[in-house]
């Protein structure tokens, strides 16, 4: 009986706080809209993404870790599906821009040894902190104080990396970006990437099925 009352008290307390936060967000959204509509849209988009991340428990570190350590591939398969959707979406957008004579949008990162080295450094940091950027933000929002230290480290590392990025690009002689549709053709590039992602999804599915044959 006591536990039920305690649960109800926490529920109503969270409900009141949620209502106040929603009202505050609406006022902030209107204020930002007066300054610039894009600021208001960015706020709404960011809150929507944050809600989805919190409810889905998405974490890129866990997506790579869980299949190896535990044999679970649900998060990894979810990321693969999101990559499939993103691939098709960017294909439509960029193909339209190309046909309209517009500049192709997107961030094109040059290939080089800086990528595996940076990935290794990031992996070490993710293993120590227990999560990637998205997982860290979710847990920080849920009240895990240690993750605020990780966020501060993210900010310091990002600023430091931005200041010295030119040195590392020149050190590894990085001067060429790779755009698969430009090299192989638009349809061929799309088909190859989708086939790779589909095969990866199937491999992950059967990997989990092999680890837990009775649950599928």
Secondary structure, DSSP 8 states (H G I E B T S, - for coil): -HHHHHHHHHHHHHHHHHHHHHHHHHHHHHHHHHH-HHHHHHHHHHHHHHHHHHHHT--HHHHHHHHHHT---HHHHHHHHHHHHHHHHHHHHHHHHHHTT----S---B-SHHHHHHHHHHHHHHHHHTS-HHHHHHHHHTT-THHHHHHHHHHHHHHHHHHHHHHHHHHTT---B--HHHHH-HHHHHHHHHHHHHHHHHHHHHHHHHH-GGG-
